[in-house]
Amino acid sequence: MGDSYISYREENGSINISEDVISGIVRTAVLDVEGVSGMSTTAGTELAELIGLKTLPKGVKVHFEGQKIIIDAIITVVYGNNVVNVAKNVQTAVRSVIQASTGFEDAEVNVHVSGISFDR
C-alpha cells in the first residue's frame, strides 16, 4: 500500500492523497461507530505482513478504480447489536468522513462482518 494515490489536478498543480491516509481516516471513523467492537483482517493479509510484503491498517482495504474510491472495512460487532444496522452505520460514517476529509464524493463502502464479540 502507499503506492496508490488519489489525485486532484488544478491549475496550480496537483494534490495527491495516499491510500495509507485514507485507510487511517476510515479506521478511526469505523471504530467510533456504536456497536463496533474492533476491526479484523484476513489470513492472507496477516501472512503478507509476517513475511514483510506489506503493512496494512488492520481491517481496512482501500483501492482506486479511476476516480472512485473502493473501501472494504472488516469489523467485529458487539453481541446484542443489530448487525445490519451497525454495518449501515459504518457505511454512513465512512462515506461522511471521506467526503469531509477529501471532498471526494464517489466512494463505495463494503462492510464485512467477520465476527461477534462477547463481554467477558
C-alpha positions in Angstrom: 0.0 0.0 0.0 1.1 3.6 -0.2 1.9 3.3 -3.9 -1.6 4.4 -4.9 -2.8 7.9 -4.6 -6.0 9.8 -5.3 -5.1 12.9 -7.3 -6.8 16.2 -7.9 -5.4 18.2 -10.7 -5.8 22.0 -10.6 -4.4 25.0 -12.5 -1.6 25.5 -10.0 -0.6 21.8 -9.7 -1.9 18.6 -8.2 -2.9 17.3 -4.8 -2.1 13.6 -4.1 -3.6 11.7 -1.1 -2.1 8.3 -0.3 -4.2 5.1 0.3 -2.5 5.0 3.8 -4.0 8.3 4.7 -7.5 7.2 3.6 -7.1 4.0 5.5 -6.2 5.8 8.7 -9.2 8.1 8.4 -11.5 5.2 7.7 -10.2 3.2 10.6 -10.8 6.0 13.0 -14.4 6.6 11.7 -15.3 2.9 11.9 -14.1 2.5 15.5 -16.2 5.5 16.5 -19.4 3.7 15.4 -21.5 2.4 18.3 -21.7 -1.4 18.2 -18.3 -1.9 16.5 -16.0 -3.8 18.9 -13.0 -3.8 16.6 -11.6 -4.4 13.2 -10.1 -7.6 11.9 -8.1 -8.7 9.0 -7.9 -11.7 6.6 -5.5 -14.6 7.0 -3.9 -13.6 3.6 -3.2 -10.1 4.9 -1.7 -11.4 8.1 0.6 -13.8 6.2 1.8 -11.0 3.8 2.6 -8.8 6.9 4.5 -11.7 8.5 6.8 -12.2 5.5 7.2 -8.4 5.1 5.4 -7.9 1.8 3.2 -5.0 3.1 1.8 -3.5 6.1 -1.9 -2.6 6.2 -4.0 -0.8 8.7 -5.9 -3.7 10.3 -9.3 -4.3 8.9 -9.2 -1.7 6.1 -8.5 -2.1 2.4 -8.6 0.9 0.1 -8.1 1.0 -3.7 -9.0 3.3 -6.5 -10.7 2.5 -9.8 -10.4 5.5 -11.9 -11.9 8.4 -9.9 -13.8 6.1 -7.5 -12.6 5.0 -4.0 -13.5 1.5 -3.0 -13.2 0.8 0.7 -13.5 -2.6 2.4 -14.0 -2.5 6.2 -13.7 -5.8 8.1 -15.4 -5.4 11.5 -16.5 -7.3 14.6 -19.8 -6.3 16.2 -20.6 -6.3 19.9 -23.1 -9.0 20.8 -26.6 -7.7 21.2 -26.4 -5.1 18.5 -28.3 -5.4 15.2 -25.6 -6.5 12.8 -27.2 -4.9 9.7 -27.8 -1.6 11.5 -24.2 -1.4 12.7 -22.9 -2.2 9.2 -25.2 0.5 7.7 -23.9 3.0 10.3 -20.3 2.1 9.4 -21.1 2.8 5.7 -22.7 6.2 6.6 -19.8 7.2 8.8 -17.1 6.2 6.3 -18.8 8.0 3.4 -19.3 11.1 5.5 -15.6 11.2 6.7 -14.3 10.5 3.2 -16.4 13.4 1.8 -15.4 15.8 4.7 -11.7 14.9 4.6 -11.1 14.7 0.9 -14.0 16.3 -0.8 -14.3 13.1 -2.8 -18.0 12.0 -3.1 -17.7 8.8 -5.2 -16.9 6.2 -2.6 -18.1 2.6 -2.4 -18.0 1.2 1.1 -18.2 -2.5 1.6 -18.6 -3.7 5.2 -17.6 -7.3 6.1 -18.7 -8.5 9.5 -16.2 -11.2 10.5 -17.4 -11.9 14.0 -19.3 -11.1 17.1 -17.5 -10.1 20.4 -18.9 -11.1 23.7 -18.3 -9.4 27.1 -16.2 -11.5 29.5 
